[in-house]
Each structure stands twice: as structure tokens, then as C-alpha cells.
């Protein structure tokens, strides 16, 4: 392929620390924090606050470990590249394929979450309407990424600061409606429910691995990744714990109110229906920011797999004009269309995917931190990986059936890769 052609296969190094902070925040803060706190409150009551606090503390070693991985082994393949370096091509390919399939399966949940808030805002009803609006939201994320990473990052910067300001404003205006008596009994469903809540709440914390997919586009990954990751870990920990506390003080657990639409519920209980509609509008805005970041991660992972030969190489084509992997983005868009079409045929509730998505991500985390312990020789880094590994194991063991299903799904992916390799021959 000519260097002067309209397409190439190398990504541009255009991102700095500020850009990484933007993408970390926009990846981690979104649909999870807009639907998960209500679910956690229903599962564990006020004791769900312990789940948020535990995860906020655990976010620091996990974020620091992933930052070092991206700094030392920068690759658009993200965690699968690290696993491949530690354990070989087949396990690396298995983890990459597993993460890709998980991304393509779970990402449309973001679009559907935006669709439900938007439908409530507009007064629309019907399963088909939700699916169409959800697909439109995912398509918007694909188009934004088509414009190029530098343009997307500048737009994302404005959106990220706006979304944080919006969440802080909602907490501020809802706090006067707090009722301390709602915190008792603190653990109405038993302490075991906290473990289940941790797995559900983890959906709001995973995403560190998504940002690792832009490592090939960072100017100075050794400097930028660690600084950005620790700053963001502090931001989201404080934000999530504060929002969870406000919700526990304002929203009665196990009522007839649908607590999954967190912002709308908070504002309805504290200021009425008009305020709830404003909350729905803000929620749509936040989720669209989240969608843009998740589409970015999925497309870069597919690009990396194609570049490394684990997927058709034509999917590694990068636009010379915008510097984006256009073939991968088009493929991701088609997969989203198939996902939405499958939901139309099968029906069901997309929120059921949240525990499975969390458990599946933890499975990949286990491999990633184990790979880190094998690749890094320094005591500090090995200790950091060990702490992150033990934390992830504890979260996975407390997950019950979703954790078991996630382990089985990954085992099936490994089996597929091994059979494919055996069929290809030596």
C-alpha cells in the first residue's frame, strides 16, 4: 500500500495527560452511575454504601496497575497484548477476542439506557421505540469517532466537565431532602447482599482497560498514563460515594418507584416532575459522552486484532485524513445493529447483562494482573499487581452465578482459539 494513499495502518500520536483524563472520566462515568446505584440500593439497602466505598478504595491499585501496563507496553490491543507477552499468542488472542465480544455485546446497553431516559423525557412508549432510539445513540458515537481522535477529544473535554458539573448540581439540590432515618436498618437483606452489590457496582468502575486501547496514540505514555489514572481514580471515587450516599438518604429502598433512573428519581422526590424531566435530559447527555468513549475502545481493540492478524487485516485500515480506523468503526456499527436486532427478536431487559459484564471483566483482570506479576521484576509493581489480583479474585468469588457464567464463557473462548489453532496446523 502506498504511503500517499488515502488509508494507512498506523495511528497518530496526538494525546497527552489531559486527553487521557478526559477519556478515563468519560469511559468510567456514564450509564453505570446512572442506573447502578438504584439497583444496588434495592439489593443491599443502605449497606450498599459499603460496596461503593470498597470499590472506591480498590480503584487506586487497579488504576495504577493498568496505567503502568499502558506505559510500559503501549498497544491498541490493550490488556490482550500484555497477556500475550506473558503467556503466549493463544491466551492473548483468547482474551482479546473475549473482550471484543463483550464490548460488542454490552456497548448497546449504553444506547438503550440513553433511549429509556430520552423516551421518558419525550413521553414516548414501546419496546421498538426504545430500540430505535438506542441504535441512533450508538450510531452517533460511531460518527463522532469517525471525525478523528483529536476532534473527538476536544469535544469530549467540554462534555466531561459539563457532566461532572451536572452530577454535582443534582446532588446539591437533592441533599436538602435527605432523611437520615432511611439509613436504618443498615443491612436489611443481610451482609451477604453486600457481595452481590459489589459485583453490580463494579459495572460503574470498570473501564480502565478501555483507555489502554489508545496507548498507541499517546505522545508520552510513561508520563501521561500514571498521572491521569490516579487523578481520575480520586475523582470517580469521591463522585460515586457521594452520589450513593445522597441516594441512600433520599430514595426509600424497595418502593414502587423505579430507582434505576437515578437522576430522575432524585429530582422527582426532592423537587417534583419538572425537575425529574431535567434529570432525564442530563442523563441522556451523560450517556452520550460514555457511548463515545466505549465506541472508541471497541474500535481500537478490533483494529489491533486485525493489525496483529487475529481478525481480517482489512479491518486495520486507518483513514489518512482523520487518523481513525474506519473499517473497524464500520464493523462495530454493523455489530451494534445486529445486537439491537437480536434484542428486538428476543426481547428481555438489557440490565440483566450488567452482572455478567462485570464478572467477565474481572476474569480478564485476573489474567492481566497475573501477567503483570510475570512481566514486571520490580518489587513495587509486583506488589501492586498482587493487591489488584487478590481484590479482583475476592470480587469474582462473591459474584455467584454471573461469575460462574463468565468463567465458562471465557473457557469456551479459549477452547475456540485452541481448536482454531489445531485446525490451522503447525
C-alpha positions in Angstrom: 0.0 0.0 0.0 1.4 3.4 -1.0 2.3 5.9 1.7 0.4 8.6 -0.2 -2.8 6.6 -0.4 -5.9 7.7 1.4 -5.6 5.0 4.0 -2.8 3.7 6.2 -2.4 1.2 9.1 -0.6 3.4 11.7 -2.3 5.5 14.3 -1.2 9.1 15.1 0.3 10.0 18.5 -1.8 13.1 19.4 -2.9 12.5 23.0 -1.5 13.9 26.3 -2.3 13.7 30.0 -5.3 16.0 29.7 -6.7 13.9 26.9 -6.3 10.7 28.9 -8.1 12.2 31.9 -10.9 13.2 29.6 -11.2 9.6 28.2 -10.8 7.9 31.6 -13.6 10.0 33.0 -15.9 9.7 30.0 -15.4 5.9 30.0 -16.0 5.4 33.7 -18.7 8.0 34.4 -21.8 7.3 32.4 -24.6 4.8 32.2 -23.3 2.7 35.1 -23.6 5.5 37.7 -27.0 6.5 36.2 -28.6 3.0 36.7 -26.4 1.0 39.1 -26.9 2.9 42.4 -30.6 2.3 42.4 -30.1 -1.4 41.7 -27.5 -1.7 44.5 -29.8 0.0 46.9 -32.6 -2.5 46.1 -30.2 -5.4 46.6 -28.4 -4.4 49.8 -30.2 -1.4 51.2 -28.0 1.3 52.9 -25.3 -1.4 53.3 -24.7 -0.8 49.5 -22.7 2.2 50.6 -20.0 -0.3 51.8 -19.8 -1.7 48.3 -19.2 1.8 46.9 -16.6 2.6 49.5 -14.7 -0.7 49.0 -14.7 -0.2 45.2 -13.5 3.4 45.6 -10.5 2.2 47.6 -9.8 -0.7 45.2 -9.9 1.6 42.2 -6.5 3.0 43.1 -4.3 -0.1 42.8 -6.3 -1.3 39.8 -6.0 2.1 38.0 -2.3 2.3 38.9 -1.6 -1.2 37.6 -3.4 -0.6 34.3 -1.6 2.8 33.9 1.8 1.1 34.3 0.8 -1.6 31.8 -0.1 1.0 29.2 3.0 3.0 29.9 5.4 0.0 29.6 3.6 -1.9 26.9 1.6 0.6 24.9 -0.6 -1.1 22.3 -4.0 -0.6 20.8 -4.6 -4.3 21.8 -4.7 -3.2 25.4 -4.7 -5.9 28.0 -4.6 -8.7 25.4 -1.2 -7.5 24.3 0.1 -7.8 27.9 -1.4 -11.2 28.3 0.1 -12.3 25.0 3.6 -11.1 26.1 3.3 -13.1 29.4 1.5 -16.3 28.3 1.8 -16.6 24.5 -0.3 -15.9 21.4 -3.2 -18.2 22.1 -4.1 -17.0 25.5 -3.6 -13.4 24.4 -5.8 -13.9 21.4 -8.4 -15.6 23.6 -8.5 -12.6 26.0 -8.6 -10.1 23.1 -11.5 -12.0 21.4 -13.4 -12.3 24.7 -13.1 -8.6 25.4 -14.1 -7.7 21.9 -17.2 -9.9 22.0 -18.0 -8.5 25.5 -17.7 -4.9 24.2 -19.8 -5.6 21.2 -22.5 -7.3 23.3 -22.6 -4.9 26.2 -22.0 -1.5 24.5 -25.6 -1.2 23.1 -26.8 -1.3 26.7 -25.5 2.3 26.9 -27.6 3.3 23.9 -30.7 1.7 25.4 -30.1 3.4 28.7 -30.0 6.7 26.9 -33.1 5.7 25.0 -35.1 5.0 28.1 -34.2 8.4 29.7 -35.0 10.1 26.4 -38.3 8.3 26.0 -39.3 9.3 29.5 -38.4 12.9 28.7 -40.4 12.9 25.5 -43.3 10.8 26.8 -42.7 8.0 24.2 -43.6 4.4 24.9 -42.9 1.0 23.3 -40.1 -1.5 23.0 -39.5 -0.8 19.4 -39.1 3.0 20.0 -36.5 2.3 22.7 -34.5 0.0 20.4 -34.6 2.5 17.5 -33.5 5.4 19.7 -30.8 3.3 21.3 -29.4 2.4 18.0 -29.4 6.0 17.0 -27.4 6.9 20.1 -24.8 4.2 19.3 -24.7 5.5 15.7 -24.0 9.0 17.0 -21.0 7.6 18.9 -19.6 5.9 15.8 -20.0 9.2 13.8 -18.2 11.2 16.5 -15.3 8.7 16.3 -15.2 8.9 12.5 -14.3 12.6 12.8 -10.9 11.8 14.3 -9.5 11.4 17.8 -8.2 14.9 18.2 -11.6 16.4 17.3 -13.4 13.8 19.5 -11.1 14.6 22.4 -11.7 18.3 22.3 -15.5 17.8 22.2 -15.2 15.2 24.9 -13.3 17.7 27.2 -16.3 20.1 27.2 -18.8 17.3 27.7 -16.8 15.7 30.6 -16.6 18.9 32.6 -20.3 19.5 31.9 -21.3 16.1 33.1 -19.4 16.3 36.3 -20.9 19.7 37.0 -24.4 18.3 36.2 -23.9 15.4 38.7 -22.7 17.7 41.4 -25.6 20.0 40.8 -28.1 17.2 41.1 -26.6 16.0 44.4 -26.6 19.6 45.7 -30.2 20.3 45.0 -31.3 16.8 46.2 -29.3 16.9 49.5 -31.9 19.0 51.4 -34.4 16.2 51.0 -32.2 13.8 52.9 -33.8 11.6 55.6 -31.1 10.1 57.9 -33.7 7.6 59.2 -33.6 5.9 55.8 -30.1 4.5 56.8 -31.7 2.2 59.3 -31.8 -0.7 59.3 -28.4 -0.5 57.6 -28.3 -4.1 56.3 -31.9 -5.2 55.9 -31.1 -8.0 53.5 -28.1 -9.4 55.4 -24.4 -8.7 55.0 -24.1 -11.3 52.2 -26.0 -8.9 50.0 -23.0 -6.5 50.0 -21.1 -9.0 47.9 -23.8 -9.1 45.3 -23.9 -5.3 45.4 -20.1 -5.1 44.8 -20.4 -7.1 41.6 -23.2 -4.9 40.4 -21.5 -1.6 41.4 -18.3 -2.8 39.7 -20.0 -2.1 36.4 -19.6 1.6 37.2 -15.8 1.2 37.9 -14.6 -0.9 35.1 -13.2 0.9 32.0 -9.5 1.3 32.9 -8.8 -1.4 30.2 -10.8 0.6 27.6 -8.4 3.6 27.7 -5.4 1.3 27.3 -6.5 0.8 23.7 -5.4 4.4 22.8 -1.9 3.8 24.1 -0.5 3.8 20.5 -1.9 7.3 20.2 -0.3 8.8 23.4 2.7 11.1 22.9 4.4 10.2 26.3 2.6 7.1 27.8 5.2 6.6 30.6 4.4 10.1 32.0 0.8 10.6 31.0 -0.9 7.3 32.0 0.1 7.1 35.7 -0.8 10.8 36.3 -4.1 10.6 34.5 -5.2 7.3 36.1 -4.6 8.3 39.7 -6.3 11.7 39.3 -9.3 10.0 37.8 -9.4 7.3 40.5 -9.7 10.0 43.1 -12.4 11.9 41.1 -14.7 9.0 40.5 -14.3 7.5 44.0 -15.4 10.8 45.6 -18.1 11.3 43.0 -19.6 7.8 43.2 -19.6 7.5 47.0 -21.2 11.0 47.4 -23.9 10.2 44.9 -24.6 6.8 46.5 -24.9 8.5 49.9 -27.3 11.1 48.6 -29.4 8.4 47.0 -29.5 6.3 50.2 -30.6 9.4 52.2 -33.3 10.4 49.7 -34.7 7.3 48.0 -36.6 4.7 50.1 -35.4 1.2 49.3 -37.8 -1.4 47.8 -40.6 1.0 46.9 -42.8 1.0 43.9 -40.6 3.7 42.3 -38.3 2.6 39.5 -35.0 3.5 41.1 -32.9 2.6 38.0 -33.3 6.1 36.6 -31.3 7.6 39.4 -31.1 11.3 38.5 -34.8 11.4 37.6 -35.8 9.7 40.9 -33.7 12.0 43.0 -35.1 15.1 41.4 -38.7 13.8 41.4 -38.5 13.1 45.2 -36.8 16.4 46.0 -38.3 18.9 43.5 -41.1 17.2 41.5 -41.8 16.2 37.9 -40.4 19.2 36.1 -37.1 18.7 37.9 -37.2 14.9 37.0 -37.5 15.8 33.3 -34.4 17.9 33.6 -32.7 14.9 35.3 -33.7 12.8 32.3 -32.2 15.3 29.9 -28.9 15.4 31.8 -28.8 11.6 31.9 -29.1 11.4 28.1 -26.3 13.9 27.8 -24.1 11.9 30.2 -24.7 8.6 28.5 -23.9 10.0 25.0 -20.5 11.0 26.4 -20.0 7.5 27.7 -21.0 5.9 24.4 -18.4 7.9 22.5 -15.6 6.6 24.8 -16.8 3.0 24.7 -17.1 3.0 20.9 -13.5 4.3 20.8 -12.3 1.3 22.9 -14.2 -1.3 20.9 -13.0 0.0 17.5 -9.3 0.2 18.7 -9.4 -3.3 20.0 -10.8 -4.6 16.7 -8.2 -2.6 14.8 -5.4 -4.1 16.9 -6.6 -7.6 16.5 -6.8 -7.1 12.7 -3.4 -5.5 12.6 -1.9 -8.4 14.5 -3.6 -11.0 12.3 -6.3 -12.2 14.8 -9.0 -10.7 12.6 -9.2 -9.9 8.8 -6.3 -7.5 8.1 -8.6 -5.2 6.0 -10.1 -4.1 9.3 -6.8 -2.4 10.3 -7.2 0.3 7.6 -6.8 3.8 9.0 -8.0 6.9 7.3 -5.2 9.2 6.2 -7.4 12.3 6.6 -8.7 11.7 10.1 -6.3 9.1 11.6 -9.2 6.8 12.6 -9.6 3.0 12.0 -12.6 3.5 9.7 -13.0 -0.2 8.7 -13.1 -1.2 12.3 -15.6 1.5 13.1 -18.0 0.5 10.3 -17.7 -3.1 11.5 -18.5 -2.1 15.1 -21.6 -0.2 13.8 -22.8 -3.3 12.0 -22.4 -5.4 15.1 -24.4 -2.8 17.1 -27.2 -3.1 14.5 -27.2 -6.9 14.9 -27.3 -6.6 18.7 -30.3 -4.3 18.6 -32.0 -6.5 16.1 -31.4 -9.5 18.3 -32.9 -7.7 21.3 -36.0 -6.9 19.1 -36.4 -10.6 18.3 -35.6 -12.0 21.7 -37.0 -9.2 24.0 -35.8 -9.1 27.6 -34.2 -6.5 29.8 -30.7 -5.3 28.9 -30.0 -4.6 32.6 -29.7 -8.3 33.1 -26.3 -8.1 31.3 -24.7 -5.9 34.0 -23.6 -8.6 36.5 -22.4 -10.8 33.7 -20.4 -7.9 32.1 -18.8 -7.1 35.5 -17.9 -10.7 36.2 -16.5 -11.2 32.6 -14.3 -8.1 33.0 -13.0 -9.4 36.3 -12.0 -12.6 34.6 -9.8 -10.6 32.2 -8.5 -8.6 35.1 -7.3 -11.8 36.8 -5.3 -12.7 33.7 -4.0 -9.2 33.3 -2.7 -8.8 36.8 -1.2 -12.3 36.8 0.6 -11.3 33.5 1.9 -8.2 35.2 3.4 -10.2 38.0 5.2 -12.3 35.5 6.4 -9.5 33.3 7.5 -6.9 35.9 10.5 -7.6 38.1 10.3 -4.6 40.4 9.0 -5.3 43.9 6.7 -2.3 43.9 5.0 -3.2 40.7 4.7 -6.9 41.6 3.1 -5.9 44.9 0.7 -3.6 43.2 -0.3 -6.4 40.8 -0.7 -8.8 43.7 -3.0 -6.4 45.6 -5.1 -5.8 42.4 -5.2 -9.6 41.7 -6.4 -10.5 45.2 -9.0 -7.8 45.1 -10.4 -9.0 41.8 -10.5 -12.6 43.0 -12.5 -11.6 46.0 -15.0 -9.6 43.9 -15.4 -12.5 41.5 -15.9 -15.1 44.2 -18.7 -13.0 45.7 -20.5 -12.8 42.4 -22.4 -16.1 42.4 -24.0 -17.3 39.1 -22.9 -14.4 36.9 -19.2 -15.1 37.9 -19.6 -18.8 37.0 -21.2 -18.0 33.6 -18.3 -15.5 32.9 -15.7 -18.2 33.7 -17.5 -20.7 31.4 -17.8 -18.1 28.6 -14.1 -17.4 28.8 -13.2 -21.1 28.9 -15.3 -21.5 25.7 -13.4 -18.7 24.0 -10.1 -20.3 24.9 -11.4 -23.6 23.6 -12.3 -21.9 20.3 -8.9 -20.4 19.9 -7.2 -23.7 20.6 -9.4 -25.6 18.2 -8.8 -22.9 15.5 -5.0 -23.2 16.1 -5.1 -27.0 15.9 -7.2 -26.9 12.7 -4.6 -24.5 11.1 -1.8 -26.9 11.9 1.8 -26.2 12.8 
